């Protein structure tokens, strides 16, 4: 007959922990901080409830920054938040993920029934927007902390807001707001009414823009640089899907030949971003994204369903794109023939969408390209060309719900970062 009494050794361990905590509580903040910095993030999140003193120490931006620097290996993408039709779902990148590794909640920090959507993820922080009121938030799903981003009013239209955050350099983040001073023009363009889409001679209309920057350190906004002009959004830059890499935000067009731009956030300089050599076919940028300090681009010219394509990587000085990986999806047809489309590309779109590229934690570790193939999420090993199924969504309709590459897909990793 088993006894429900706790063993003497268990009671002794609890007494030791109590005594240790009393020692820490009565000791200096320096000693406690040094001990807490050695703990994993999950433990620190639990220890916030120990006392107000512990909560204050763990929530301090300087503590979060030092903890990140001391534990860089532990900061890796653990999964993706993906919108599947009207709901966000979490897709773990780890096999046999435990319940504690899967976020239980996402975008539910407003409890008045307001619908929320994600706009961007940047090194653990998310930019979010509430429907209806169009209120912007900065959100950390790991800590469930959020803050409202108060945007100065005026007679200009907010085109996009993008996060610029590198926890290895600073505990503070910046938000970059692109506005259009030509409010009526911008609203028509962004509402897809078509009135201002084409200019004289059926050329893409040129729209005025300006940039404003918010600093979480000063909690204030200010204007940056002179206004600039580029094509209307339908033909021009995709301001809504900015990629933050190497201290800059990058905006590229999904289609056409509009020159992409990057904005150096620290130096506040706007420059053109080089593109791969031109092709006689219409350019279609299927993916651009950042992973572990590398920015990648998938540029497809063939107007048929491509099964072979290259992954390019930008040089650290923004000078050019270089070849990094070759992707061959022909092997997929032999392993998963039941998922291949039985319809033409022109009628139903490509049979796969590109979600993101995740670099290995170490240089010698394999990197993976994550794909959505008719509701099944696959990880494609870029070294040995093998596939692994990660998740399966219920398929509704004849085509993918995520038919635009990278849209409504956000990388997630646990971070203590303060908002």
C-alpha positions, 0 to 999 in steps of 0.5 A: 500500500502506497503512502500519500505522505511526502518523503523526508527528502522531499520535505528537506528540499522544500525547507532548503528552498524556503531557506534559500529564498529567505536568504535571497529576500534579505540579501542585496539586489545584486546577488539576487539579480546574478542568480536570476540571470542564470535561470531559463525564461520559463522559470523567470516568468513563474518567479514574477509572482514570488514578490513585488521585488522579484517582479520589479527585477525581472521586469526591468528592461536592463535585466531582460537585455542582459538575460538575452545576451547571456542566453543567446542560444535559448532564443530560437523560433519555436513556432509560427502563429498563422491565420487559417481563415478567421482564426490564429493557430500555433504551429510548433517547429519542434517535434513532440512539443509539450503543452508548456511549449505551446502558447495558450493565448494570442491576441486576447489581451483586450477583454471587451470583445474587440477583434485583433489582428497581427501586423508584424513580428520582430524578435519576440515582439508583435505589432497588432491592430484592433478592428473598428477603432484602429488602435495599435498595440505592441504585444509580447505573447510570452509575457502577455504584456502589451502597450497602446501605441498612441499615434499623433493625429493630423490630416495624413493617412497612416499607411503602415507601422513597423517594428524595429527591435534588436534585443542583442543591441538594446532593450528598447524598440522603435516603431516606424510609421509611414504616412501619406500627406495626400490623405484623399489620394492615399485613402482611395489607393489603399481602399482599392477604388482605383481612382488614383492607381494609374497616373498620366499615360497609364503609368502607376500613380506616384504617391507622397510619403513621409516617415515618423519614428516612435521610441519606447525609451522616450515614449515619444514620436518625431518626424524623420527626414524629407518626404519621398515619392514612390508608386501607389501600393497596388503597383509599388512597395509593400509597406505592410510587410516590412522586414527588419534586418541589420538595423534597417526596415526593408520594403519590396514590391510583390510585383513589377519593377518598382525599386525596393527601399530600405530605411536605416533606423538608427541613421535615419537614411532611406536608400534603394535596395539592390535586386537580382538581375532582371529577367524578361518575365514579370518578377514575382517576389514570393518571399523575403524574410529574416532569420538569425541575422540573415535576410533571404529572398525568393524571386520567381520569374516563371509564370507557371507553377515552379518546382525548382527555384533559388533562395538568395541571401543579401550581403551584410553591407546591402551591396548584392544578393548572392545564391544560398540554396537550391530548392527542388520540390519534384521529390515532393511529388513522389513522397506525397502524390495525394497532395499535388493539385489536379488543376491548372496553375492559371485557374487555381494558383500555385500549389504551395505557399512559402511561409518562412525560412528558418536558419539552423541555430548553428552554422553547421545545422540545417536550415528549413523552408516552411511550406503550406501545401493544401493545408499541410504545413511542411518543413523542407530541409534545405541541406538533404532535401527531405520533407517533414509534416508539421501540422495539418489544417482542415482544407476548405475550398479548392485552394489554399487559404494562405495563397499569398506567400508569407501573409498572416504568418508570424515567427514566435519565440519566447522573450522577456522583452518589455513593451 
